[in-house]
Amino acid sequence: MLLKTALLFVATALAEIVGCFLPYLWLRKGGSILLLVPAAASLALFVWLLTLHPAASGRVYAAYGGVYVATALVWLRFVDGVKLSTLDWAGAAIALCGMAIIVSGWSRQ
């Protein structure tokens, strides 16, 4: 269950990041206004994916935050080309540990 939940969190994070990145390209990088169409679709996918998580919404949001932090840093590295520091990677690892602790308590409820 932990792997399935983690993959769902990553898909959710990617949908949110893409939904926010495309308007950034339009507003800051001179991209086409048509980027708002897939951005809106991506954000709708993000919201739908949030409904698939197997826990109360507050717990989902709390655990999702850890995955979002790690996914955003990976995006920063591989899409934006920014070299991450050891502290960036350590912060992501700590955030993911927090997510794992929260998720591990779901089955005990």
N, C-alpha and C positions, 0 to 999 in steps of 0.2 A: 504494500500500500504506500509506503514511503516513496518508492521510486516513481510510482504512478502520480502521486501528489506532487513530487518535485518537478516532473516533466510538465504537468499541468500548470504549475507556477511559472515555469520558464516560458511556456507558450503564452500565458497571460501577460507576462512582463514584456515579451517581444511585441505582442499586439499593442500594448500601451506605448512602448518606446517608438514603434513605427508610426503610430497615430499622432505622436507629438513631434517626431522628427520631420515628417513631411511638411507640416505648416512652417516649421523652422526653415526648411529649404526654400519655401515660398517667400517668407518674410525677410530672411536675412541673406539668402544666397541667390536671389533673383530667379527662383524657380517659377514654374507655371502655376497659375491659380488652380489649374486642374488637379494639382497635388492634393487639394483639399478633399476631393472625392475619395481616393483610396485612404486618406487620413481618417475621414469620417467612418468608412467601412472598418478600418482597423480598430478604431475606438469602440465601435459597436461590437466587434468581435471580442475585444477586451472585456466589456461589460458582460457579454454572454458567457465567456469563459469563467468569470468570477462566480457565476451562478452554479457552475458544475463542481465546485469544491465541496468536499463532504463534511463541512463543519459550520458552526455558527459564523455569521459574517464577521463579527469582531475578531474572532480567532483567525479566520482566513486572512483578513487585512493585516493583522499583526505578523503572521508567518510570511505572507506574501512580501512584506517590506524587506525581509532579509534576502529573498530571491531577487527582488527588484534591484537592490543595491548591487549585488554581484553581476546580474545581467547588464545593468547600465555600465558598469566598469568594463565588462567584456566588449560591449558595444563601443565604448569610448576608445578602447584599444584597437579593435579590428575595423571599425567603420570610420571613426574619426582619426585613427592613426596616432593617438596620443600614447606615449610610453608611460606605463603605470609604474609607480614606485612599489617598493616592498611594503610600505604602509598601506597602500591601496589594496594590495592583495591580502594583507593581514586583516584589514577592515572587512573585506568581502568574506573571508573565512569566518570571522567572528559573527557576522550577520547571518551566514548560513548555519552556523552552530545554533544561534538563537532560533532560527526557523525550525531546525530539526528538533529542538527541545519542545517548542510549542506544538508541532505536529505529533510528536510522540505521545503527548497527553491527550490527543483526540480520542484514542481508543479507550481511554480510562473514564470517559464521561458517560 
